Amino acid sequence: MRKILLSAVLLTSLFASCKKDDAPVTEDPIPKDRVFFTLDGGNMKNYTMLQLDDKQRVDYYIIADLNRNYYFRQDPIFDADSRMTGINTNTEADPSALLKTITFAYNSNNKLVIINHISPTTWNRLSYDSLVYNSEGKLSAIYHSKPNNDVTPQFAFYSKETMVWDSKSNIIARHILPLSGDTESKDTISTATYTYDDAINFMIKPADLFVMDLNNGITWLSANNPLTQVTRYPAGDSVVTINNLYTYDRGNYPDSIFRTRKATQGGAEVYNNTSKFAIKYKILDK
C-alpha cells in the first residue's frame, strides 16, 4: 500500500553536510508530485481540507468555518474502476451523519455527464446537472434542471453555464444564461471573467475535485491559479470582484493567499473584505 506523507510545514531548504568548508552546498530536490491538503484561515477555525485514500483518490473534502458554526463534509463513493459514482454528505442537524445526496453518470468515454441531486432519505432525484465537453475534452457547458411539478416531477432546464478557455488551458470567462424550455435567453444572469498567474494550480489534482464545489470550484479545472475574478450581474447592476495575491515556495507552488473580495451596486461599494490563508500540501510517495 502506498503511503501519503504529510508535510507539517512547507518545504524548507536542507543542506548537505560536508567535511570541507569550501565544498559546494546542495539542496534536496523539490518534490514534483504533491497535492493540496489544507487552506487555513488561522488556527484551523476557517479552513478547507482534502484527504486522499491509499489509491490517491479523494477520501473526504471539508469546508468549515467554526466561528460561524459551519461544517460541511463530503465523502465520495467509487466503483471498481475508481470512477466517482456518488457523494455522501453530512446533515446540518447531525454533522457526524453522512448520507448519499449526489450520484454521477458517465458516457462511453468515461466522461462525467450527469450529476444527480437526490433526497438523502428516499434517494429520489430532486434535480440534475448535464455536463457538455468540447472537442478537446474540456468542460464547455453545464445545464441545470429543476422539476416542473411536485406530484409527477418532469425535469426542465432553467439555466446554462458556458465556459470559455484560452490557449493556456485556463477558463477565462463563464456566462450563466436563463433557459425556458429549449430557448436560450440573450440576457445573461451573470458573466465572470478571470485572469491567472503562471504557476501550477494548487487545486488541479485530483481531476474530479471540482465536483465537490461546482460553483466556486470551476477554476480548479484551469492549469494556473486565478488572480482576479470579476462577476457582473446586469439585472441588479452589481459587480463582485475577487483579487488573489499569492506567495510561492521555491517550487513555485502557492503557499499563501491574501484575498480581497469587494461588491458594488450601482457603482457604490456595499461590501469589502480581506482574508489570508496558508496553503499546505501532501507530498505523494510514488
PEBEL-V877990 format. One record per residue. N is the residue number from 1. RES is the residue in one small letter. OMEGA is omega as a letter, one per 40 degrees, with the letter a starting at -180 (* if undefined). BURIAL is 1 if it has 24 or more other ideal C-beta (glycine too) atoms within 12 Angstrom, else 0. D_FIRST is the distance of its C-alpha to the first C-alpha in Angstrom with 1 decimal. Layout:
N & RES & OMEGA & BURIAL & D_FIRST
N & RES & OMEGA & BURIAL & D_FIRST
//
This chain:
1 & m & i & 0 & 0.0
2 & r & i & 0 & 3.8
3 & k & i & 0 & 6.4
4 & i & a & 1 & 9.8
5 & l & i & 0 & 12.6
6 & l & i & 0 & 15.8
7 & s & a & 1 & 19.0
8 & a & i & 0 & 21.7
9 & v & i & 0 & 24.5
10 & l & a & 1 & 25.0
11 & l & i & 1 & 24.8
12 & t & a & 0 & 27.5
13 & s & i & 0 & 29.1
14 & l & a & 0 & 28.2
15 & f & i & 0 & 30.8
16 & a & i & 0 & 30.6
17 & s & a & 0 & 32.8
18 & c & i & 0 & 35.7
19 & k & a & 0 & 38.7
20 & k & a & 0 & 41.2
21 & d & a & 0 & 42.3
22 & d & i & 0 & 42.8
23 & a & a & 0 & 39.4
24 & p & i & 0 & 37.6
25 & v & i & 0 & 35.2
26 & t & i & 0 & 31.8
27 & e & i & 0 & 29.0
28 & d & i & 0 & 25.3
29 & p & i & 0 & 24.2
30 & i & i & 0 & 23.7
31 & p & a & 0 & 20.1
32 & k & a & 0 & 20.4
33 & d & a & 0 & 17.2
34 & r & i & 1 & 17.6
35 & v & i & 1 & 18.0
36 & f & i & 1 & 20.6
37 & f & a & 1 & 19.9
38 & t & i & 1 & 23.4
39 & l & a & 1 & 27.0
40 & d & i & 1 & 29.0
41 & g & i & 1 & 32.8
42 & g & i & 0 & 33.2
43 & n & i & 0 & 31.8
44 & m & i & 0 & 29.4
45 & k & i & 0 & 32.4
46 & n & a & 1 & 32.3
47 & y & i & 1 & 28.8
48 & t & a & 1 & 26.3
49 & m & i & 1 & 22.6
50 & l & i & 1 & 19.6
51 & q & i & 1 & 16.2
52 & l & i & 1 & 13.1
53 & d & a & 0 & 10.4
54 & d & i & 0 & 6.6
55 & k & i & 0 & 8.2
56 & q & i & 1 & 10.8
57 & r & i & 1 & 13.5
58 & v & i & 1 & 16.1
59 & d & i & 1 & 15.3
60 & y & a & 1 & 18.8
61 & y & a & 1 & 21.7
62 & i & i & 1 & 24.5
63 & i & a & 1 & 28.0
64 & a & i & 1 & 30.1
65 & d & a & 0 & 33.6
66 & l & i & 0 & 34.1
67 & n & i & 0 & 37.6
68 & r & i & 0 & 38.5
69 & n & a & 0 & 36.6
70 & y & i & 0 & 34.4
71 & y & a & 1 & 30.7
72 & f & a & 1 & 29.0
73 & r & i & 1 & 25.4
74 & q & i & 1 & 23.8
75 & d & a & 1 & 20.8
76 & p & i & 1 & 20.0
77 & i & a & 1 & 19.6
78 & f & i & 0 & 17.9
79 & d & a & 0 & 18.7
80 & a & i & 0 & 16.9
81 & d & i & 0 & 17.5
82 & s & i & 0 & 16.0
83 & r & i & 1 & 19.6
84 & m & a & 1 & 20.6
85 & t & i & 1 & 23.2
86 & g & i & 1 & 24.3
87 & i & i & 1 & 24.2
88 & n & i & 1 & 24.8
89 & t & i & 1 & 27.0
90 & n & i & 1 & 28.6
91 & t & i & 0 & 32.3
92 & e & a & 0 & 35.0
93 & a & a & 0 & 36.4
94 & d & a & 0 & 33.1
95 & p & a & 0 & 30.4
96 & s & a & 0 & 28.0
97 & a & a & 0 & 28.6
98 & l & a & 0 & 26.5
99 & l & a & 1 & 28.2
100 & k & a & 1 & 27.8
101 & t & a & 1 & 30.1
102 & i & i & 1 & 29.0
103 & t & a & 1 & 28.1
104 & f & i & 1 & 27.6
105 & a & a & 0 & 29.0
106 & y & i & 0 & 28.3
107 & n & a & 0 & 30.6
108 & s & i & 0 & 30.3
109 & n & a & 0 & 28.7
110 & n & i & 0 & 25.9
111 & k & i & 0 & 27.7
112 & l & a & 1 & 28.0
113 & v & a & 0 & 31.6
114 & i & i & 1 & 32.2
115 & i & i & 1 & 31.2
116 & n & i & 1 & 32.7
117 & h & a & 1 & 33.6
118 & i & i & 1 & 34.1
119 & s & a & 0 & 35.6
120 & p & a & 1 & 33.0
121 & t & a & 0 & 35.4
122 & t & a & 0 & 36.8
123 & w & i & 0 & 34.2
124 & n & a & 0 & 37.3
125 & r & i & 0 & 37.1
126 & l & i & 0 & 38.8
127 & s & i & 1 & 38.5
128 & y & i & 1 & 36.4
129 & d & i & 1 & 35.8
130 & s & a & 1 & 36.0
131 & l & a & 1 & 34.3
132 & v & a & 0 & 35.9
133 & y & i & 0 & 34.8
134 & n & a & 0 & 36.9
135 & s & i & 0 & 37.1
136 & e & i & 0 & 34.4
137 & g & i & 0 & 31.9
138 & k & i & 1 & 32.4
139 & l & a & 1 & 33.2
140 & s & a & 1 & 37.0
141 & a & i & 1 & 38.1
142 & i & i & 1 & 37.2
143 & y & a & 1 & 39.7
144 & h & a & 1 & 39.9
145 & s & i & 1 & 41.5
146 & k & i & 0 & 43.1
147 & p & i & 0 & 45.0
148 & n & i & 0 & 48.7
149 & n & a & 0 & 49.7
150 & d & a & 0 & 48.3
151 & v & i & 0 & 49.7
152 & t & a & 0 & 48.3
153 & p & i & 0 & 46.0
154 & q & a & 0 & 46.3
155 & f & i & 1 & 44.2
156 & a & i & 0 & 45.7
157 & f & i & 1 & 44.4
158 & y & i & 1 & 45.9
159 & s & a & 1 & 44.3
160 & k & i & 1 & 42.6
161 & e & i & 1 & 40.6
162 & t & a & 1 & 40.8
163 & m & i & 1 & 38.7
164 & v & a & 0 & 40.1
165 & w & i & 1 & 37.9
166 & d & a & 0 & 39.1
167 & s & i & 0 & 38.4
168 & k & a & 0 & 35.6
169 & s & i & 0 & 33.5
170 & n & i & 1 & 34.5
171 & i & a & 1 & 36.1
172 & i & i & 1 & 39.5
173 & a & i & 1 & 41.3
174 & r & a & 1 & 40.7
175 & h & i & 1 & 43.6
176 & i & a & 1 & 43.9
177 & l & i & 1 & 46.7
178 & p & i & 1 & 48.3
179 & l & i & 1 & 48.6
180 & s & a & 0 & 51.2
181 & g & i & 0 & 50.5
182 & d & a & 0 & 49.8
183 & t & a & 0 & 51.9
184 & e & a & 0 & 50.3
185 & s & i & 0 & 52.3
186 & k & a & 0 & 53.4
187 & d & a & 0 & 53.0
188 & t & i & 1 & 49.6
189 & i & i & 1 & 48.2
190 & s & i & 1 & 46.4
191 & t & i & 1 & 45.4
192 & a & i & 1 & 42.7
193 & t & a & 1 & 42.6
194 & y & i & 1 & 40.0
195 & t & a & 1 & 39.8
196 & y & i & 1 & 36.8
197 & d & i & 1 & 35.9
198 & d & a & 0 & 34.4
199 & a & i & 1 & 31.0
200 & i & i & 1 & 27.7
201 & n & a & 1 & 27.5
202 & f & i & 1 & 25.1
203 & m & a & 1 & 24.5
204 & i & i & 1 & 24.0
205 & k & e & 1 & 20.2
206 & p & a & 1 & 18.7
207 & a & a & 1 & 21.6
208 & d & a & 1 & 22.2
209 & l & a & 1 & 22.6
210 & f & a & 1 & 26.4
211 & v & i & 1 & 26.8
212 & m & i & 1 & 26.0
213 & d & a & 1 & 29.4
214 & l & a & 1 & 31.3
215 & n & a & 0 & 34.4
216 & n & a & 0 & 33.4
217 & g & a & 1 & 30.2
218 & i & a & 1 & 32.0
219 & t & i & 1 & 31.9
220 & w & i & 1 & 28.1
221 & l & a & 1 & 28.6
222 & s & a & 1 & 30.7
223 & a & a & 1 & 29.6
224 & n & a & 1 & 31.2
225 & n & a & 1 & 31.9
226 & p & i & 1 & 35.0
227 & l & i & 1 & 37.9
228 & t & i & 1 & 40.4
229 & q & i & 1 & 40.6
230 & v & a & 1 & 44.2
231 & t & a & 1 & 44.6
232 & r & i & 1 & 48.1
233 & y & a & 0 & 49.4
234 & p & a & 0 & 52.8
235 & a & a & 0 & 54.1
236 & g & a & 0 & 53.9
237 & d & a & 0 & 54.7
238 & s & a & 0 & 51.6
239 & v & i & 1 & 49.1
240 & v & a & 1 & 45.8
241 & t & i & 1 & 44.6
242 & i & i & 1 & 41.3
243 & n & i & 0 & 40.9
244 & n & i & 1 & 37.7
245 & l & a & 0 & 38.1
246 & y & i & 1 & 34.9
247 & t & a & 0 & 34.2
248 & y & i & 0 & 31.6
249 & d & a & 1 & 29.5
250 & r & i & 0 & 29.9
251 & g & a & 1 & 27.3
252 & n & i & 0 & 29.6
253 & y & i & 1 & 27.3
254 & p & i & 1 & 29.3
255 & d & i & 1 & 28.8
256 & s & i & 1 & 31.6
257 & i & i & 1 & 33.9
258 & f & a & 0 & 37.5
259 & r & i & 1 & 38.4
260 & t & i & 0 & 41.9
261 & r & a & 1 & 42.7
262 & k & i & 0 & 46.4
263 & a & i & 1 & 48.3
264 & t & i & 0 & 51.8
265 & q & a & 0 & 54.2
266 & g & i & 0 & 57.4
267 & g & a & 0 & 56.8
268 & a & a & 0 & 56.7
269 & e & a & 0 & 53.6
270 & v & a & 0 & 52.3
271 & y & i & 0 & 49.0
272 & n & a & 0 & 47.4
273 & n & i & 0 & 44.3
274 & t & i & 0 & 42.1
275 & s & i & 1 & 38.7
276 & k & a & 0 & 36.2
277 & f & i & 1 & 32.4
278 & a & a & 1 & 29.9
279 & i & i & 1 & 26.7
280 & k & a & 1 & 23.4
281 & y & i & 1 & 20.2
282 & k & i & 1 & 16.5
283 & i & a & 1 & 15.6
284 & l & i & 1 & 12.5
285 & d & a & 0 & 10.6
286 & k & * & 0 & 10.6
//
